[in-house]
Amino acid sequence: MLRRTLTACVAALVTTTGAAMVCGPAAAAEPAGVVDVPVAFAVKNTNTTGVPCPSDGAPYTVRGHLIAPASQLAGSGTGAVTIYLHGLGYGEFFWHFTGVPGYDFATELARAGNASLIIDRLGYGASGKPQGQQSCYGSQADVTHQLVQALRTGSYQASGTTPRGFSRVALASHSAEGFAAQNEAYTYRDIDGLLVFSFADSGSTPLTLSLFSQTQMICAKGGEQQAGSSGPGGYAYVGQSDAAFQGANFYDTDPAVASQVTAMRSRDPCGETASAVPSGTSDTTNDGQITVPVLLAIGDHDALFSPSSLTAQKAQYTGSKDVTAATVPDAGQAVTLGRSAPAFRALVIDWLRAHGFSGAPLASAPGSSATPATPATPATPSASPNAPGAPPTGAPVGHRAAHCVRRHRHHSGGRYCHADRRGRASRHRGRRHHHVRGRPHRPVSATHRAPAAGRGRGPTERST
């Protein structure tokens, strides 16, 4: 069985960019049936999109990991994969955080039958690092397009195995990397599904504008070296202090998670924050050209992009007949790293399964004994479709009873159900539940206890 070794450092084959190294930190073995394969992609840092921002056109290597059920990479699965793009300050660890049990998004999705490509984007982690002013959202969209094509043809390097091609590719993004993901979708039109998390083109909060302004002041002076005392110049943090980073990203988060992630955060290419405005303008003009199914999800306590902007963001996708918008209760900007992470994962798993991106789940899926809270479990969709744009007819109530959230798509209905504190599953039919609001804000939540099993609330969804 293919597995990522504890040292995970191997020499890749010689590509057009020269010999590449695929390296990663030591990691625990994946669960039975899940494979974790180091991969490398030869790309060029070009910008062929309509967003006017600079790139150096030079060759680089993008590195990451394919995490999937063994059957998916052996060629007997669905032939589908989802690319996950991390946001500012992060790396592929945003999707594969193993420092504290229960927050490994990619592994849990693999257990549910999904193949995921998680990467360090250009400028981050183990991937190539251009001069920071030469990497922008336009070039990130272009590079992502190159990754999509490489996945379809199998033209990449995979440690210890022959790389397989995938017939269906979905693209997911976190935070402001939504600029690049949407740009890729409407410029190149080569993906089969789009998932946009913790982002809205016109939803930036005053905190976001303030943090970006501080970053741009540093960038205007040339920025800093990517690693502080080494690496190319033209980089800067978004959030100049650890406290600023935590306040922007975390809500109801285990203090051990917040501490470890903060220590891992990275400076960002100055070209990205500089290209946010033209990227937003491009998106509002062109999002209507996206025709594939779309999932939008945002935490109800997101400090950087207002949850109230979700409706306007959803309305931009006039070319798609399948748009689902979900608010994740008790979640901040870092939706994979809060105590609400299981409910977020359940939302994504259900959407991927409903749209044909999932294979058969492993025997122990979808939950895990290591999860910080019991994840929401998708229930069987109802036979009758809901009316397009209908308001939610169900929402979770409180934290102690069993909770179900009614799903609303134009083509089907369904429910999320949580077990109660005694582990009993419940499905509420024909009853209206109301979303509880008005609880005090908890930006970092270093002093809050993890919720007991079943206390997390499921996502509230609306679809066209």
N, C-alpha and C positions, 0 to 999 in steps of 0.2 A: 504494500500500500504506500502511495506517495505521502510523504510527510515532510514538513519543514523541520530541518535538523535544529539542534539546540544552538548551534553557532550560526546557522543559516547564512553562510558566506561562501559563495561558489563563483567560479569564473564562467561567464557566459560565452557563447560562441562569438567569433569575430563578426561584427556587422559592418554596415557601411560607415559607421561612425568610429570604428576601431574596436579594440577589445573592451568589453564592459564588465564591471564587477557587480554582482547582485549580493548585497549584504543586508543583514538585519540583526537585531539584538536577540539574545537568548530568549526562548519562549517555551512555555509548557506545551506538552503534546496536545493535539486537538482531540476532541471526543471521537469515539469509534465511528467510522463511516465518514468523517470530515477530513478533507485534505487541505493543506495550506502550502501553496506552491509559489516560491519567489519567481517573479517575472520581470522582464526588461523590454522596453520598447524604444526603438530608434526613431527619433522625431526631429523636426526642424522647427525652430522658434519663429515661425512666420505668422503674418496676420493677413488673411485673405477675406476677412469679414468687412462689413460696412462701418465698423466702429473705428474712427481715426485715432489710432494710438500706436506708438512705436514698438518695434521688435527687431532683434539683430539678425534674424534669418539663419543663425548658426545651428549646427547639429548638436543635439543633446540626447541623453538617455533618461527616460522616465522609468522609475522603478516602483515596484509594489508587490502585491500578492493576490493570487487567485485563491479564494477560500470558498469551497463548494463541497457538496456531496461527492464522494468518490465516483459515483456513476456518471455525474455530469461531466467530469473531466475525462472519463474513460470513453466517452462518446455514446453512451447508451441513455443519456438523459434527454431533457427537453431541447437542448441546443440553444438555451437562452442564458444571458448573463446581464448583470446590471453594473455599470460603472458608477462609482461613488466619488464625488469631488468634495474635498474638505474645504472649509472656509478659512478666513484670515486667522492667522496665529496657530493653526493646527497642522497636522500631517495625517498620514494614513491611520495613525493611532486613534483619531477621532472615531473611526469605524471599527477599531480592533483594540480597544483598551482592555488590557489584562492585568493592570496593576491592582485592581480590587475586583473580586469575583462579582459577576452579575451585570457587567457593562460591555461585554464583547458583542457588539451588534452583528458583525459579519459572521461570527461562528454560530450565533443563535439563528441567523437566517439560513445558514447552511444546514443546520439541523432540521429546519422547516422545508428543505428541498430547494434552496435558492443558491445560485452561483453568483459571487460578488467579486468584482475587481476593485480593490482599494489601492490607491497610489499616493505617493508623495508628489504633488504637482511640481512643475518646474519652479525652482526657487526654494524648495523645501526638502528637508530630510535627506534621503539617499539619492534623490534625483539631481539632475544637472541644475546649475545655478547661473543664469545670465546676470549681467549687470542689472540691478533692480529697476532702473528706468526703462529697460528694454523688455519688460514682461508686463503685459497688460491684459485686460479682460478679452480684448479682441484676439490676441495671440493665444491666450488660454483656450478660447473656443476653437481656434484652428488646431492646436495641439490635441484637444479632446477629439476632434474630428479624425485626426490621424490615428488615435487609439481605437476609435470605433471601427475604422477600416481594417486595422491590424487584427482586431478580434474577429472580424468576419472572415478574414482570409487565413488566420492562423500564422501570420507573419510577425512573430515576436519570439522572444527567448523564454523558455520555461525550464526551471531547474529540475533535472532528473526525469523529465518526461517530454514527449513530443507535444508541442502546443496544438491545441485543437481550435478549429474555427467554430464560430457561433452564428447561427442563422438569425437569431433575434437578439437585439441589444437595446436595453433601456439605459437611461442616463439620469442619475440622481445628483443633487447638489445641496450643499449646506450654506446658509447665510449668503453673503454677497457673491459667492461663486455662482449664485443663480443668474447673475449677469452673463457669465460665460456659458452656462448650460442652455439658457434660452436662446442665446445667440447661435450656439451650435445647432439647436433644433430648427430654427427658422432659416438659417443660412445654408446648411448642408442637407437637411431633410433626409438623414440617413439612420435615424433611430426609430424604435418601435414604441417607445413610451418615455414620458418625462415626469420626474419626481422632483419637486422643488420644496425644500424644507427651510423654515426659519427665515423667510425672505419675502419681500414685496417691493416691486420697483418704486412705488410711490409711498412706501410705508416707513421710511427712515424716521426714527424718533429724534428729538433734540440731542439725546445722548450720542447717537450715532454721528450726527453732524459735528458735534463737539470733538469726538474722538478722531474723526477723519481730519478735521481742521488741525488738530494738534500734530497728527502724523504728517500732514502736508507741510507744516512749518519746518519740521525736521528734514523732510525730503527736499524742500526748496534750498536748503543749505548743503545738499549733496547726499543726505541720508547717512546711514551707518553701514559698517560691514555686516554681512549677513549673519555671521556667527559672533559678532561683537568685536573680536580682535583678529578675526580671519575671515576669508571669503570675499566675494565681490562686494563692491559698494552699492549704494542706492537702495538700501532697505531701512525699514523703521517699524517699530511696534505699533499696533493699533491698540491703544491703552498703554500709557507710558509707565504705569506702575502695576504691580501684581494686584493691588486692590482694585484698580480701574478695570483690569482684565476680568477679574472675578465678578465684579458688580455688573459688568456687561453681559457675561455669559451664563452665570450659574443662578439657579433658583432651586431651593429644596434639594441640595446636593450633599452627599456624604463628604465630610471635611477631608477624608483621606483622598477621595477622588479629586476634589478641588485643588488640594495641595500638590498632588502628583502631576496633574494636568498643567497647572500653572508653571511648574518647574520645566515642563516639556515644551512650552509655547515658543513660537518662532517669530522672528522679524519677518515682515511682509515686503514684497517688491513694491517700491514706490510707484511704479507704473500702474499697479492695480487700483490703488485709491485715487490716483490722478485720472483714471479712465472711467470712474463710476458715473459721473454725470453724462458723458456721451453714451455710455452703455445703457443707462436708464432711458434716455431719449430714443435710442434705437429700439429698445424693448417695447416701449409703449406704442411705437409705430408698427412694429413687425410681429409682435406676439400673436396677432390674429392669423398669421400664416402657419402657425403650428397646428397640425391636424391630428397628431397622435393622441392617445389617452394621456391625461395629466392628473397627477396627484399633488395637491398643495397641502402642507401641514405646517402649523405654527403653534408654539407654546402659548398658553393664555397669559403667561407672565414674561414674555419675550421683551427684553429691555432695549433691543436694537431695532426691531421692526414691529410696528404696532399690530397686534392681533386684529384690530378693527379694520385694517387695510386688506384683509383676506378677501372680502367680497369684491372690492375693486380689482384686485389682482386676478381673481377668477374670471371677471367680466372681460379681461383682455384677450382671453383665448377664444375668440369668436369663430375660429376655424375648426375647433375640436368639438365633436359631439359627445365627448366623455370627459368631463372635468369634475373631479372630486376635491372638495375643500374641507379640511378637518382642523379643528382646534384641539390641541392636546392639553387636557387639564393638568394643573400643577407642574407645568413645564416652563423652563426658560429658553434662552437661545440655544444652549448646548443640549439638544433633545436626546442625544444618545447617552448622556452622562449624568442626568438627574435621576432621582428616585422614581420618576414616572417613565423611565426608559422602557420597561416591559410593555406598557400600553402603547408606546410609540412603535416598538418593534411589531406588535400584533397588528397595528394599523397597516404597516408596510407589507408584512407577510400576507395579510388578507388581500390587499390590492394587487400584489404581484401574482398571487394565486388566481384571482378572478380574471386577470388579463393574460394568463397563459405563460407566465415567466417562471413558474415553480414546477419542480418535479415532485416525486413522492417524498414526504417527510420521513426522517429517520424515526426509528421506533420510539425514541425518547422525546421527540418533538411534540408540541411547540414550546413547552416550558422547560425550566431547569431548576434544580435544587439550589443552584448558586445565584439565582436571580434576586435582586433586591426587593421585588414585590411580585405577586402573582400576575402574570401577563394576561391581558384580555384574550379570550379565545373566540375566534370567529365562529358564528353559528351558521346553520344552513340558510341560504337566502330564501326569502319567501317567493311563492310562485308568481305573484302579481307585481308588476313593476310599479314604482312610485311615479307620481307626476313630476315632470321636469321642474327643477327649481323649488320643489316643495319644501316648506320649513320642516325642521326636525320634529318628529312625533314622539321622540323618546330621548331622555338624557339622564345621566347618572344622578343619584341623589345621595348625599351624605357619604360616609366612608365605611360604615359598619355592615350595612346590608349588602346583599348581592346586587350587582349593577349590570344593566344592559343598555347599550346605546344603539338606537335605530340607525341603520345606514340608509342613505338616500342617493341612488344613482338613477339615471334616466332609464336604465335597462333592468335593474333588479333591486330588491330590498334585502335586508338581512339584519343581524344583530351582533353586537359584541356582548359577551357575558363574562362577568367576574364571579369567582367563588366568594362566599361570605367568609367570615372569620373562622367558621368551623369547616370550611372546605366544601360547602354545599354549592353546587352550581344552580343558577336560577335564570329563567327566561321569563320576562314580563311581557305578556301579550295583552294588547288592548288597553294598556294603562299609560297615562302620560306622566313622564318624569321631568323634573325641572332642574336646570343646572344651578348648582349652588355657587353663589358669588359672595364677595364682600369680605373674604378672609384677609388678614393682614399680609402685607407684602414681605417676602423673605428672600432678599437678593442672593445671598450666598448660603444661608442656612447652615452655617457651621455648627450650630448648636441644636439642630433639630434631629429627632430620632428618625430612623428609617421606618417607613410605614409597614405595619403588619401585613401578612399575606391577605390579599383581597381588598386592601384599603385604597389602592390606586384607582383613579377614575378613568374610564375609557374615553376615547376621542369622540367629540361631537362632529358629525359629518353632514355636509350638504353637497349634492351633485346636480349637474345639469343632465 
